[in-house]
Amino acid sequence: LEDHIPGAINLPVLDDEQRHEVGKLHHDDHFAGRRLGASIISQNIATIIQNYFMDKPKDWKPLIYCWRGGQRSNSLAYVLAMIGYRVSVLDRGYLTYRS
């Protein structure tokens, strides 16, 4: 059973393998890890926009959240806000919301 906010769709900016790769590199070299993460996340956000958001109207107001909250959800939120959507980010992620 997946736990999520009703009506939410899962659009990870990093899949599990990518998250592991970035995390491992980040552990050894913070800058290199962040650079790799930004590169992969940027590619994935482009795909997410193409596949899920091209039909959303200008007044669409997405709520973005991560499991724990953090840079991954903020990266997608930032790009959507730069497009012009009125984006909300769930502070500190779903785990905090659920509790």
All heavy atoms as an XYZ file, in Angstrom:
804
protein
N       0.854     -1.185      0.000
C       0.000      0.000      0.000
C       0.894      1.240      0.000
O       1.770      1.382      0.838
C      -0.906     -0.003      1.230
C      -1.843      1.184      1.406
C      -2.898      1.219      0.319
C      -2.493      1.122      2.751
N       0.664      2.133     -0.944
C       1.414      3.374     -0.996
C       0.702      4.428     -0.168
O      -0.516      4.511     -0.165
C       1.546      3.855     -2.442
C       2.467      2.992     -3.263
C       2.716      3.575     -4.627
O       2.607      4.807     -4.794
O       3.022      2.798     -5.533
N       1.476      5.216      0.527
C       0.945      6.265      1.388
C       1.186      7.599      0.699
O       2.320      7.913      0.333
C       1.665      6.205      2.733
C       0.935      6.959      3.822
O      -0.212      7.386      3.591
O       1.514      7.112      4.903
N       0.117      8.368      0.484
C       0.241      9.657     -0.185
C      -1.001     10.505      0.078
O      -1.997     10.014      0.581
C       0.446      9.476     -1.689
C      -0.700      8.810     -2.373
N      -0.805      7.440     -2.466
C      -1.789      9.313     -2.986
C      -1.932      7.131     -3.115
N      -2.547      8.239     -3.428
N      -0.918     11.745     -0.269
C      -2.069     12.639     -0.196
C      -3.048     12.213     -1.279
O      -2.640     11.971     -2.423
C      -1.629     14.106     -0.394
C      -0.719     14.534      0.762
C      -2.835     15.034     -0.520
C      -0.105     15.907      0.596
N      -4.340     12.077     -0.964
C      -5.312     11.643     -1.970
C      -5.252     12.503     -3.237
O      -5.175     13.731     -3.166
C      -6.660     11.810     -1.255
C      -6.322     11.675      0.204
C      -4.959     12.300      0.343
N      -5.222     11.848     -4.376
C      -5.176     12.530     -5.660
C      -3.777     12.861     -6.135
O      -3.582     13.331     -7.253
N      -2.772     12.620     -5.286
C      -1.394     12.934     -5.659
C      -0.863     11.927     -6.672
O      -1.282     10.774     -6.702
C      -0.500     12.915     -4.417
N       0.064     12.391     -7.501
C       0.762     11.503     -8.411
C       2.252     11.572     -8.102
O       2.764     12.619     -7.709
C       0.502     11.843     -9.905
C       0.873     13.291    -10.224
C      -0.938     11.547    -10.278
C       0.781     13.637    -11.696
N       2.923     10.448     -8.224
C       4.343     10.356     -7.903
C       5.161     10.717     -9.137
O       5.116     10.014    -10.150
C       4.659      8.942     -7.429
C       6.086      8.795     -6.963
O       6.706      9.764     -6.545
N       6.605      7.592     -7.027
N       5.898     11.804     -9.063
C       6.743     12.264    -10.159
C       8.142     12.532     -9.619
O       8.540     13.680     -9.420
C       6.162     13.534    -10.793
C       4.767     13.420    -11.380
C       4.249     14.789    -11.795
C       4.770     12.463    -12.554
N       8.904     11.481     -9.355
C      10.230     11.695     -8.758
C      11.193     12.374     -9.718
O      11.257     12.026    -10.897
C      10.703     10.279     -8.424
C       9.935      9.383     -9.335
C       8.617     10.075     -9.590
N      11.923     13.359     -9.216
C      12.936     14.024    -10.037
C      14.218     13.203    -10.083
O      15.073     13.446    -10.933
C      13.212     15.472     -9.570
C      11.968     16.328     -9.750
C      13.721     15.520     -8.148
N      14.370     12.252     -9.180
C      15.431     11.249     -9.221
C      14.811      9.895     -8.917
O      14.048      9.772     -7.949
C      16.512     11.517     -8.165
C      17.394     12.745     -8.306
C      18.286     12.889     -7.075
C      18.243     12.670     -9.561
N      15.120      8.878     -9.723
C      14.659      7.543     -9.369
C      15.608      6.974     -8.309
O      16.601      7.601     -7.932
C      14.522      6.641    -10.604
C      15.839      6.335    -11.307
O      16.922      6.360    -10.665
O      15.794      6.053    -12.529
N      15.305      5.789     -7.794
C      16.090      5.233     -6.693
C      17.562      5.056     -7.069
O      18.454      5.353     -6.272
C      15.507      3.892     -6.241
C      14.195      4.051     -5.491
O      13.921      5.162     -4.997
O      13.446      3.063     -5.405
N      17.831      4.576     -8.277
C      19.211      4.372     -8.716
C      19.959      5.702     -8.833
O      21.103      5.827     -8.392
C      19.220      3.643    -10.061
C      20.606      3.304    -10.568
C      20.565      2.542    -11.878
O      19.730      1.631    -12.023
O      21.373      2.876    -12.762
N      19.298      6.693     -9.402
C      19.915      8.013     -9.536
C      20.163      8.635     -8.163
O      21.220      9.229     -7.925
C      19.024      8.929    -10.370
C      18.914      8.518    -11.815
C      17.776      9.223    -12.536
O      16.793      9.666    -11.921
N      17.895      9.321    -13.855
N      19.197      8.513     -7.273
C      19.334      9.063     -5.920
C      20.513      8.424     -5.202
O      21.306      9.100     -4.538
C      18.036      8.859     -5.134
C      17.984      9.581     -3.815
C      16.628      9.457     -3.142
N      16.059      8.132     -3.181
C      16.393      7.136     -2.369
N      17.314      7.312     -1.455
N      15.814      5.964     -2.467
N      20.670      7.114     -5.370
C      21.796      6.404     -4.756
C      23.126      6.882     -5.340
O      24.083      7.140     -4.601
C      21.637      4.896     -4.946
C      22.782      4.105     -4.416
N      22.990      3.911     -3.071
C      23.794      3.482     -5.047
C      24.100      3.200     -2.897
N      24.605      2.928     -4.082
N      23.189      7.011     -6.664
C      24.408      7.460     -7.332
C      24.803      8.868     -6.879
O      25.961      9.134     -6.551
C      24.201      7.438     -8.845
C      25.379      7.918     -9.648
C      25.110      7.983    -11.146
O      23.963      7.734    -11.583
O      26.057      8.304    -11.884
N      23.829      9.766     -6.851
C      24.095     11.139     -6.432
C      24.494     11.180     -4.956
O      25.446     11.865     -4.567
C      22.875     12.042     -6.706
C      23.033     13.403     -6.045
C      22.651     12.189     -8.207
N      23.778     10.443     -4.125
C      24.069     10.426     -2.697
C      25.457      9.897     -2.388
O      26.167     10.428     -1.520
N      25.858      8.844     -3.089
C      27.189      8.270     -2.881
C      28.280      9.278     -3.266
O      29.245      9.471     -2.531
C      27.323      6.993     -3.703
C      28.590      6.237     -3.463
C      28.588      4.933     -4.238
C      29.914      4.212     -4.041
N      29.965      2.968     -4.806
N      28.103      9.926     -4.421
C      29.070     10.926     -4.851
C      29.077     12.121     -3.897
O      30.133     12.624     -3.515
C      28.779     11.383     -6.285
C      29.714     12.440     -6.872
C      31.165     11.957     -6.861
C      29.275     12.791     -8.292
N      27.891     12.562     -3.481
C      27.763     13.694     -2.569
C      28.487     13.424     -1.255
O      29.081     14.331     -0.659
C      26.280     14.007     -2.333
C      26.036     15.243     -1.543
N      25.845     15.219     -0.184
C      25.959     16.544     -1.906
C      25.649     16.444      0.258
N      25.718     17.276     -0.768
N      28.439     12.195     -0.800
C      29.126     11.818      0.442
C      30.625     12.058      0.328
O      31.265     12.514      1.283
C      28.844     10.354      0.776
C      29.484      9.899      2.042
N      30.724      9.313      2.073
C      29.057      9.960      3.326
C      31.047      9.034      3.323
N      30.048      9.411      4.103
N      31.186     11.753     -0.836
C      32.635     11.907     -1.047
C      33.035     13.311     -1.481
O      34.121     13.785     -1.156
C      33.113     10.901     -2.104
C      32.938      9.461     -1.655
O      32.944      9.206     -0.431
O      32.775      8.588     -2.532
N      32.170     13.963     -2.246
C      32.479     15.286     -2.811
C      31.164     16.048     -2.980
O      30.449     15.832     -3.950
C      33.197     15.116     -4.158
C      33.605     16.423     -4.818
O      33.021     17.491     -4.494
O      34.492     16.374     -5.693
N      30.858     16.912     -2.022
C      29.565     17.614     -2.010
C      29.300     18.339     -3.324
O      28.205     18.243     -3.878
C      29.490     18.619     -0.846
C      29.459     17.978      0.498
N      28.367     17.292      0.972
C      30.393     17.913      1.472
C      28.619     16.824      2.168
N      29.853     17.189      2.509
N      30.298     19.070     -3.817
C      30.101     19.855     -5.038
C      29.820     18.954     -6.231
O      28.880     19.198     -6.992
C      31.332     20.732     -5.317
C      31.176     21.573     -6.552
C      30.434     22.746     -6.520
C      31.758     21.179     -7.750
C      30.277     23.518     -7.664
C      31.602     21.946     -8.900
C      30.861     23.117     -8.857
N      30.609     17.911     -6.392
C      30.411     17.001     -7.522
C      29.048     16.309     -7.430
O      28.371     16.110     -8.446
C      31.531     15.969     -7.581
N      28.633     15.962     -6.224
C      27.322     15.335     -6.042
C      26.188     16.277     -6.406
O      25.231     15.886     -7.075
N      26.302     17.514     -5.988
C      25.258     18.502     -6.302
C      25.225     18.791     -7.799
O      24.158     18.946     -8.390
C      25.476     19.773     -5.497
C      25.198     19.564     -4.006
C      25.565     20.776     -3.190
N      24.705     21.900     -3.472
C      23.574     22.190     -2.824
N      23.174     21.410     -1.846
N      22.862     23.234     -3.147
N      26.397     18.856     -8.417
C      26.465     19.110     -9.863
C      25.827     17.958    -10.629
O      25.013     18.182    -11.538
C      27.925     19.302    -10.275
C      28.100     19.620    -11.741
C      29.550     19.873    -12.096
N      30.386     18.764    -11.627
C      31.668     18.890    -11.302
N      32.284     20.053    -11.385
N      32.353     17.846    -10.899
N      26.162     16.719    -10.279
C      25.555     15.567    -10.942
C      24.050     15.548    -10.696
O      23.259     15.332    -11.630
C      26.185     14.263    -10.454
C      25.562     12.983    -11.011
C      25.719     12.923    -12.538
C      26.166     11.752    -10.344
N      23.646     15.788     -9.455
C      22.219     15.804     -9.132
C      21.463     16.838     -9.940
O      20.394     16.565    -10.483
N      22.027     18.030    -10.050
C      21.375     19.094    -10.828
C      21.232     18.701    -12.284
O      20.191     18.953    -12.915
C      22.168     20.400    -10.706
N      22.249     18.061    -12.830
C      22.204     17.637    -14.231
C      21.097     16.603    -14.467
O      20.286     16.740    -15.388
C      23.568     17.057    -14.627
O      23.503     16.490    -15.915
N      21.056     15.593    -13.621
C      20.046     14.544    -13.778
C      18.651     15.093    -13.512
O      17.701     14.827    -14.258
C      20.356     13.354    -12.848
C      21.681     12.702    -13.238
C      19.224     12.327    -12.901
C      22.187     11.681    -12.221
N      18.510     15.868    -12.434
C      17.211     16.433    -12.079
C      16.688     17.333    -13.196
O      15.501     17.286    -13.534
C      17.300     17.184    -10.733
C      17.377     16.173     -9.591
C      16.127     18.136    -10.541
C      17.712     16.785     -8.239
N      17.554     18.125    -13.800
C      17.124     19.010    -14.885
C      16.565     18.213    -16.064
O      15.532     18.581    -16.637
C      18.287     19.883    -15.347
O      18.683     20.743    -14.301
N      17.235     17.135    -16.410
C      16.741     16.284    -17.494
C      15.386     15.665    -17.121
O      14.464     15.640    -17.940
C      17.748     15.173    -17.788
C      19.041     15.657    -18.382
C      20.070     14.549    -18.486
O      19.741     13.399    -18.748
N      21.328     14.904    -18.271
N      15.289     15.188    -15.884
C      14.048     14.543    -15.449
C      12.893     15.538    -15.347
O      11.752     15.202    -15.680
C      14.262     13.824    -14.118
C      15.179     12.615    -14.263
O      15.432     12.130    -15.369
N      15.686     12.132    -13.153
N      13.172     16.761    -14.899
C      12.117     17.777    -14.829
C      11.600     18.108    -16.225
O      10.401     18.271    -16.427
C      12.598     19.032    -14.076
C      12.704     18.731    -12.579
C      11.655     20.211    -14.311
C      13.295     19.864    -11.752
N      12.489     18.184    -17.200
C      12.054     18.436    -18.579
C      11.076     17.354    -19.035
O      10.035     17.655    -19.629
C      13.259     18.506    -19.515
N      11.386     16.110    -18.726
C      10.498     14.996    -19.093
C       9.177     15.082    -18.348
O       8.107     14.867    -18.927
C      11.194     13.651    -18.802
O      12.404     13.579    -19.574
C      10.300     12.475    -19.146
N       9.228     15.413    -17.064
C       8.005     15.546    -16.257
C       7.109     16.631    -16.848
O       5.894     16.435    -16.995
C       8.361     15.837    -14.780
C       8.961     14.590    -14.127
C       7.137     16.327    -14.013
C       9.603     14.844    -12.764
N       7.682     17.766    -17.192
C       6.886     18.857    -17.771
C       6.252     18.402    -19.081
O       5.056     18.611    -19.308
C       7.745     20.120    -17.964
C       8.104     20.722    -16.601
C       7.000     21.154    -18.825
C       9.154     21.816    -16.667
N       7.041     17.774    -19.941
C       6.519     17.308    -21.236
C       5.390     16.296    -21.057
O       4.389     16.348    -21.770
C       7.647     16.672    -22.068
C       8.594     17.663    -22.660
C       7.944     18.486    -23.760
O       7.149     17.990    -24.557
N       8.283     19.757    -23.800
N       5.536     15.385    -20.104
C       4.573     14.291    -19.954
C       3.360     14.617    -19.090
O       2.320     13.962    -19.234
C       5.271     13.062    -19.378
C       6.257     12.448    -20.342
O       6.185     12.659    -21.554
N       7.210     11.701    -19.817
N       3.467     15.590    -18.193
C       2.385     15.802    -17.231
C       1.820     17.218    -17.172
O       0.712     17.407    -16.695
C       2.853     15.415    -15.813
C       3.132     13.950    -15.683
C       4.414     13.454    -15.847
C       2.103     13.052    -15.428
C       4.678     12.099    -15.743
C       2.353     11.695    -15.327
C       3.646     11.225    -15.487
O       3.893      9.879    -15.382
N       2.583     18.235    -17.587
C       2.161     19.594    -17.315
C       1.882     20.442    -18.547
O       1.481     21.595    -18.413
C       3.197     20.310    -16.440
C       3.442     19.640    -15.111
C       4.707     19.661    -14.547
C       2.435     19.007    -14.425
C       4.949     19.054    -13.328
C       2.660     18.395    -13.205
C       3.921     18.422    -12.653
N       2.096     19.915    -19.733
C       1.907     20.731    -20.938
C       0.453     21.181    -21.120
O       0.200     22.200    -21.746
C       2.395     19.988    -22.177
C       3.906     19.754    -22.191
S       4.891     21.260    -22.072
C       4.645     21.915    -23.713
N      -0.473     20.442    -20.549
C      -1.885     20.793    -20.707
C      -2.455     21.573    -19.525
O      -3.646     21.876    -19.493
C      -2.714     19.529    -20.935
C      -2.700     18.585    -19.743
O      -1.808     18.707    -18.876
O      -3.579     17.704    -19.681
N      -1.611     21.913    -18.560
C      -2.113     22.621    -17.378
C      -2.295     24.107    -17.692
O      -1.432     24.740    -18.278
C      -1.151     22.468    -16.199
C      -0.931     21.033    -15.759
C      -2.219     20.382    -15.327
C      -1.955     18.963    -14.837
N      -3.156     18.149    -14.820
N      -3.429     24.674    -17.278
C      -3.687     26.093    -17.568
C      -2.815     27.014    -16.708
O      -2.239     26.599    -15.698
C      -5.166     26.252    -17.208
C      -5.424     25.205    -16.179
C      -4.536     24.048    -16.551
N      -2.764     28.248    -17.110
C      -1.946     29.262    -16.436
C      -2.308     29.400    -14.954
O      -1.446     29.670    -14.122
C      -2.140     30.598    -17.154
C      -1.294     31.716    -16.649
C      -1.541     32.975    -17.468
C      -0.712     34.125    -16.981
N      -0.926     35.322    -17.785
N      -3.584     29.194    -14.600
C      -4.020     29.370    -13.211
C      -3.929     28.085    -12.369
O      -4.394     28.055    -11.238
C      -5.427     29.940    -13.163
C      -6.465     29.027    -13.799
O      -6.098     28.050    -14.474
O      -7.668     29.308    -13.621
N      -3.304     27.048    -12.896
C      -3.116     25.788    -12.161
C      -2.209     26.040    -10.966
O      -1.241     26.795    -11.048
C      -2.512     24.753    -13.109
C      -2.289     23.401    -12.527
C      -3.225     22.562    -12.004
C      -1.034     22.725    -12.438
N      -2.631     21.402    -11.586
C      -1.284     21.480    -11.848
C       0.264     23.058    -12.802
C      -0.290     20.545    -11.600
C       1.255     22.126    -12.561
C       0.981     20.896    -11.981
N      -2.539     25.452     -9.818
C      -1.796     25.694     -8.569
C      -1.348     24.358     -7.962
O      -2.028     23.812     -7.094
C      -2.667     26.456     -7.581
C      -3.071     27.826     -8.065
C      -4.002     28.491     -7.093
C      -4.488     29.807     -7.643
N      -5.501     30.409     -6.782
N      -0.198     23.859     -8.400
C       0.257     22.562     -7.887
C       0.792     22.638     -6.463
O       1.345     23.652     -6.039
C       1.387     22.185     -8.853
C       1.924     23.502     -9.309
C       0.731     24.418     -9.382
N       0.608     21.550     -5.737
C       1.219     21.343     -4.429
C       2.308     20.292     -4.637
O       2.030     19.184     -5.089
C       0.198     20.845     -3.405
C       0.777     20.390     -2.058
C       1.422     21.554     -1.323
C      -0.311     19.745     -1.213
N       3.534     20.644     -4.327
C       4.681     19.760     -4.536
C       5.199     19.313     -3.180
O       5.308     20.116     -2.249
C       5.814     20.499     -5.296
C       5.304     21.162     -6.578
C       7.000     19.574     -5.547
C       4.840     20.214     -7.644
N       5.519     18.023     -3.065
C       6.106     17.563     -1.811
C       6.976     16.339     -2.031
O       6.806     15.598     -2.976
C       5.035     17.263     -0.761
C       4.119     16.100     -1.065
C       4.416     14.827     -0.588
C       2.958     16.269     -1.795
C       3.569     13.762     -0.849
C       2.104     15.222     -2.050
C       2.419     13.957     -1.579
O       1.584     12.909     -1.836
N       7.947     16.199     -1.143
C       8.794     15.014     -1.058
C       8.338     14.198      0.147
O       7.543     14.664      0.958
C      10.260     15.396     -0.850
S      11.155     15.917     -2.298
N       8.895     13.039      0.248
C       8.618     12.200      1.413
C       9.062     12.920      2.687
O       8.326     13.028      3.642
C       9.343     10.862      1.264
C       9.023      9.889      2.341
C       9.875      9.442      3.302
C       7.771      9.240      2.578
N       9.228      8.559      4.127
C       7.939      8.414      3.704
C       6.526      9.284      1.959
C       6.918      7.635      4.217
C       5.510      8.508      2.475
C       5.706      7.699      3.582
N      10.304     13.460      2.664
C      10.836     14.167      3.829
C      10.892     15.670      3.612
O      11.137     16.406      4.543
C      12.246     13.684      4.144
C      12.309     12.257      4.595
C      13.728     11.870      4.853
N      14.565     12.259      3.724
C      15.548     11.553      3.246
N      15.873     10.423      3.802
N      16.248     11.976      2.225
N      10.742     16.106      2.402
C      10.902     17.527      2.099
C      12.351     17.825      1.796
O      13.242     17.162      2.291
N      12.580     18.787      0.925
C      13.966     19.121      0.669
C      14.232     19.602     -0.733
O      13.339     20.101     -1.412
N      15.476     19.420     -1.138
C      15.930     20.005     -2.387
C      15.258     19.411     -3.619
O      15.057     20.109     -4.605
C      17.453     19.855     -2.495
C      18.168     20.717     -1.495
C      19.668     20.542     -1.561
O      20.161     19.574     -2.105
N      20.378     21.489     -0.999
N      14.919     18.137     -3.587
C      14.316     17.546     -4.780
C      12.954     18.165     -5.089
O      12.688     18.560     -6.220
C      14.228     16.026     -4.638
C      15.597     15.364     -4.766
C      15.544     13.903     -4.490
N      15.331     13.702     -3.057
C      14.697     12.672     -2.522
N      14.211     11.725     -3.286
N      14.559     12.557     -1.226
N      12.096     18.269     -4.086
C      10.791     18.884     -4.331
C      10.941     20.363     -4.656
O      10.239     20.896     -5.524
C       9.856     18.691     -3.129
O      10.415     19.231     -1.957
N      11.876     21.026     -3.993
C      12.084     22.447     -4.261
C      12.587     22.698     -5.674
O      12.284     23.729     -6.269
C      13.045     23.050     -3.241
C      12.387     23.256     -1.892
O      11.188     23.491     -1.811
N      13.163     23.170     -0.836
N      13.359     21.770     -6.232
C      13.866     21.968     -7.590
C      12.721     21.955     -8.600
O      12.661     22.804     -9.491
C      14.927     20.920     -7.941
O      14.390     19.617     -7.923
N      11.796     21.025     -8.463
C      10.636     20.990     -9.359
C       9.755     22.209     -9.125
O       9.301     22.855    -10.081
C       9.836     19.703     -9.162
C       8.571     19.573    -10.002
C       8.868     19.660    -11.498
C       7.854     18.267     -9.674
N       9.538     22.556     -7.870
C       8.707     23.717     -7.548
C       9.290     24.995     -8.145
O       8.557     25.833     -8.675
C       8.562     23.858     -6.032
N      10.599     25.139     -8.077
C      11.258     26.327     -8.615
C      11.006     26.455    -10.122
O      10.638     27.529    -10.607
C      12.757     26.281     -8.320
C      13.512     27.423     -8.940
C      13.507     28.675     -8.337
C      14.204     27.262    -10.133
C      14.184     29.740     -8.908
C      14.883     28.321    -10.710
C      14.873     29.561    -10.097
O      15.536     30.611    -10.677
N      11.202     25.379    -10.845
C      11.014     25.426    -12.298
C       9.556     25.729    -12.635
O       9.272     26.566    -13.498
C      11.481     24.115    -12.965
C      11.113     24.094    -14.447
C      12.984     23.937    -12.788
N       8.616     25.091    -11.947
C       7.198     25.363    -12.218
C       6.849     26.813    -11.889
O       6.079     27.459    -12.608
C       6.316     24.395    -11.438
C       6.410     22.927    -11.861
C       5.539     22.059    -10.961
C       6.053     22.735    -13.315
N       7.417     27.353    -10.818
C       7.178     28.755    -10.479
C       7.762     29.682    -11.533
O       7.158     30.713    -11.868
C       7.766     29.073     -9.102
N       8.918     29.332    -12.087
C       9.528     30.161    -13.126
C       8.688     30.144    -14.411
O       8.681     31.118    -15.153
C      10.956     29.695    -13.433
C      11.958     29.958    -12.325
S      12.132     31.716    -11.911
C      11.070     31.889    -10.489
N       7.954     29.060    -14.622
C       7.026     29.010    -15.756
C       5.890     29.999    -15.531
O       5.419     30.632    -16.467
C       6.472     27.578    -15.939
C       7.582     26.646    -16.437
C       5.277     27.568    -16.901
C       7.210     25.175    -16.412
N       5.486     30.150    -14.263
C       4.407     31.076    -13.944
C       3.289     30.470    -13.119
O       2.310     31.143    -12.806
N       3.418     29.184    -12.757
C       2.412     28.565    -11.902
C       2.564     29.058    -10.471
O       3.669     29.373    -10.022
C       2.544     27.036    -11.923
C       2.240     26.421    -13.266
C       3.202     25.715    -13.963
C       0.982     26.551    -13.841
C       2.927     25.145    -15.193
C       0.698     25.999    -15.073
C       1.668     25.287    -15.736
O       1.392     24.734    -16.954
N       1.456     29.127     -9.763
C       1.477     29.492     -8.335
C       1.669     28.201     -7.542
O       0.710     27.507     -7.225
C       0.204     30.220     -7.956
C       0.126     31.572     -8.671
C      -1.045     32.387     -8.239
N      -0.954     32.651     -6.801
C      -1.956     33.108     -6.076
N      -3.128     33.362     -6.639
N      -1.810     33.333     -4.788
N       2.901     27.900     -7.236
C       3.295     26.629     -6.637
C       3.329     26.731     -5.121
O       3.804     27.727     -4.571
C       4.696     26.214     -7.147
C       5.135     24.892     -6.535
C       4.719     26.134     -8.667
N       2.852     25.689     -4.460
C       3.017     25.542     -3.015
C       3.872     24.310     -2.768
O       3.761     23.319     -3.486
C       1.667     25.365     -2.324
O       0.861     26.506     -2.507
N       4.726     24.392     -1.748
C       5.556     23.255     -1.353
C       5.174     22.886      0.067
O       5.107     23.749      0.949
C       7.059     23.597     -1.436
C       7.902     22.421     -0.961
C       7.449     23.993     -2.850
N       4.921     21.609      0.281
C       4.574     21.120      1.607
C       5.814     21.175      2.490
O       6.786     20.450      2.257
C       4.040     19.687      1.501
C       3.371     19.083      2.707
C       2.146     19.900      3.107
C       2.960     17.651      2.404
N       5.797     22.068      3.452
C       6.954     22.302      4.323
C       7.330     21.032      5.069
O       6.488     20.387      5.683
C       6.617     23.425      5.306
C       7.820     23.896      6.086
O       8.927     23.942      5.512
O       7.643     24.220      7.273
N       8.579     20.657      4.997
C       9.172     19.495      5.680
C       8.612     18.161      5.208
O       8.774     17.148      5.876
C       9.072     19.638      7.177
C       9.914     20.793      7.698
C       9.838     20.904      9.181
N       8.442     21.080      9.575
C       8.028     21.760     10.609
N       8.901     22.344     11.382
N       6.751     21.869     10.890
N       7.901     18.141      4.103
C       7.525     16.881      3.461
C       6.306     16.182      4.009
O       5.650     16.623      4.955
N       6.031     15.055      3.380
C       4.833     14.282      3.683
C       4.866     13.674      5.083
O       3.840     13.622      5.762
C       4.636     13.181      2.634
C       3.415     12.358      2.924
C       2.147     12.887      2.697
C       3.511     11.072      3.430
C       1.014     12.149      2.961
C       2.389     10.323      3.701
C       1.133     10.863      3.473
O       0.019     10.136      3.742
N       6.013     13.216      5.538
C       6.077     12.597      6.867
C       5.630     13.565      7.952
O       4.904     13.184      8.870
C       7.493     12.105      7.152
C       7.942     10.864      6.380
C       9.366     10.498      6.741
C       7.012      9.693      6.639
N       6.040     14.829      7.844
C       5.609     15.833      8.822
C       4.123     16.105      8.673
O       3.398     16.191      9.653
C       6.422     17.129      8.640
O       7.801     16.834      8.835
C       5.986     18.196      9.617
N       3.641     16.211      7.428
C       2.216     16.439      7.166
C       1.381     15.322      7.794
O       0.365     15.567      8.430
C       1.998     16.500      5.661
C       0.561     16.353      5.210
C      -0.301     17.434      5.213
C       0.099     15.128      4.757
C      -1.604     17.312      4.790
C      -1.214     14.991      4.321
C      -2.058     16.076      4.352
O      -3.360     15.932      3.935
N       1.816     14.087      7.595
C       1.065     12.931      8.078
C       0.991     12.908      9.597
O      -0.026     12.527     10.171
C       1.717     11.647      7.569
C       0.876     10.422      7.818
C       1.503      9.229      7.219
N       2.698      8.892      7.983
C       3.415      7.828      7.762
N       3.106      6.993      6.794
N       4.483      7.575      8.493
N       2.061     13.329     10.265
C       2.053     13.310     11.730
C       1.321     14.517     12.258
O       0.700     14.566     13.230
C       3.463     13.261     12.281
O       4.173     14.430     11.933
